[in-house]
């Protein structure tokens, strides 16, 4: 999918594009400002204990709507990156996680 002619820099397509694609700074003209410590913020998820991993995921989910609605583009980009890192680590640790049958859609 190519970028649209929208004047605000966001691609068109509604739900056809991911949230990351909707943030202009994640495109080819992305800002190159490095975090203060010269590395991506946050502890490597692989180094977190199980309790710490769950606590971090819960924290991100608790602040999700506020971040989506009111944070700067860079804060939202960091939130999305960190959420993906932590959820990927959780899924790696729990590949056979229990799926609640009540959460399944009817076929």
Residue pairs with C-beta under 8 A, 6 or more apart in sequence:
1 11
1 13
1 16
1 17
1 21
3 11
3 27
4 10
4 11
4 12
4 13
6 12
8 24
9 24
9 27
10 22
10 23
10 24
11 17
11 21
11 22
19 76
19 80
20 26
20 77
20 80
21 27
23 73
23 76
23 77
23 80
24 73
25 31
25 73
25 74
25 77
26 77
31 74
33 74
35 41
40 81
41 78
41 82
42 82
42 85
43 52
45 53
45 56
45 85
45 86
45 88
45 89
46 89
48 56
48 89
50 93
53 86
53 89
53 90
53 93
54 90
56 86
57 83
57 86
57 87
57 90
60 79
60 82
60 83
60 86
61 83
63 79
64 79
64 83
67 75
67 76
67 79
68 76
71 79
91 97
